[in-house]
Amino acid sequence: MLEIGAGTGTYTDVFVRAGAHVEVGEPSSAMRAHLSRRARSDRWSSVHIADGSLPADLRVGTDFAAVLAVGVLNYLPELAPSFTTMARILRKDGVIIMNVPTAERSAGDRYRRIELLGRRRVYCRDRDDVEAAARQAGLRLDDGPVRAGVTDVYLLRPRAW
Ligand SMILES: C[S@@+](CC[C@H](N)C(=O)[O-])C[C@H]1O[C@@H](n2cnc3c(N)ncnc32)[C@H](O)[C@@H]1O
């Protein structure tokens, strides 16, 4: 599987322990250094860490069974280019698991306002936004929104599957 924006590796660890081979695309050198240290200390033998930033192509393999992007799409003004990048490297029976700040509930707007105090612009999305961007990328919305704090989680799959 591919994990985009793994941060400190909370989910990486979960998937490694479940037996997955995890490639990570992570733009922050500080986070990559942290992940590399963690890979050594926690004996992650099945993790490969690379530089990479959406919406550009990531320096990773292809044919992933699963692509995970948690807390990554919050600051990107458009979803479709990132979905297109993910769709390109997804297996035809694969799944994308991603979340976005919610525009379905007031919690998303509160989060957006708090982020503005730190001069960061967050983009809140509803189901229609995610579905339209997925369609542009040749994907279909398979499930979601599923509530997760100030975000909603969605599952996307290749349209033909
Ligand atoms: C809020 S953290 C989430 C970390 C992890 N996914 C989690 O949920 O614990 C966001 C992560 O996404 C990375 N990131 C930010 N912008 C990105 C982009 N355009 N493409 C890929 N990763 C990005 C950050 O460096 C950071 O590691």
The ligand as a MOL file (V3000), in Angstrom:
LIG
                    3D

  0  0  0     0  0            999 V3000
M  V30 BEGIN CTAB
M  V30 COUNTS 27 29 0 0 0
M  V30 BEGIN ATOM
M  V30 1 C -1.7610 16.4330 9.7200 0
M  V30 2 S -0.3920 15.4750 9.1940 0 CHG=1
M  V30 3 C -1.1310 13.8640 9.1410 0
M  V30 4 C -0.1470 12.7540 9.3690 0
M  V30 5 C -0.7240 11.3450 9.3360 0
M  V30 6 N -1.3490 11.0520 8.0750 0
M  V30 7 C -1.7220 11.1630 10.4670 0
M  V30 8 O -2.9260 11.2410 10.2120 0
M  V30 9 O -1.2780 10.9440 11.6140 0 CHG=-1
M  V30 10 C -0.2490 15.9000 7.4650 0
M  V30 11 C 0.9100 15.2360 6.7660 0
M  V30 12 O 0.7610 15.4470 5.3690 0
M  V30 13 C 1.9800 15.9050 4.8320 0
M  V30 14 N 1.6200 16.7480 3.6860 0
M  V30 15 C 1.2780 18.0610 3.6950 0
M  V30 16 N 1.0100 18.4870 2.4630 0
M  V30 17 C 1.1790 17.4160 1.6350 0
M  V30 18 C 1.0660 17.2200 0.2320 0
M  V30 19 N 0.7260 18.2360 -0.5880 0
M  V30 20 N 1.3160 15.9920 -0.2830 0
M  V30 21 C 1.6560 14.9570 0.5250 0
M  V30 22 N 1.7750 15.0910 1.8730 0
M  V30 23 C 1.5490 16.3020 2.4130 0
M  V30 24 C 2.6570 16.6590 5.9730 0
M  V30 25 O 4.0570 16.7700 5.7910 0
M  V30 26 C 2.2700 15.7970 7.1520 0
M  V30 27 O 3.1700 14.7360 7.3350 0
M  V30 END ATOM
M  V30 BEGIN BOND
M  V30 1 1 1 2
M  V30 2 1 2 3
M  V30 3 1 2 10
M  V30 4 1 3 4
M  V30 5 1 4 5
M  V30 6 1 5 6
M  V30 7 1 5 7
M  V30 8 2 7 8
M  V30 9 1 7 9
M  V30 10 1 10 11
M  V30 11 1 11 12
M  V30 12 1 11 26
M  V30 13 1 12 13
M  V30 14 1 13 14
M  V30 15 1 13 24
M  V30 16 1 14 15
M  V30 17 1 14 23
M  V30 18 2 15 16
M  V30 19 1 16 17
M  V30 20 1 17 18
M  V30 21 2 17 23
M  V30 22 1 18 19
M  V30 23 2 18 20
M  V30 24 1 20 21
M  V30 25 2 21 22
M  V30 26 1 22 23
M  V30 27 1 24 25
M  V30 28 1 24 26
M  V30 29 1 26 27
M  V30 END BOND
M  V30 END CTAB
M  END
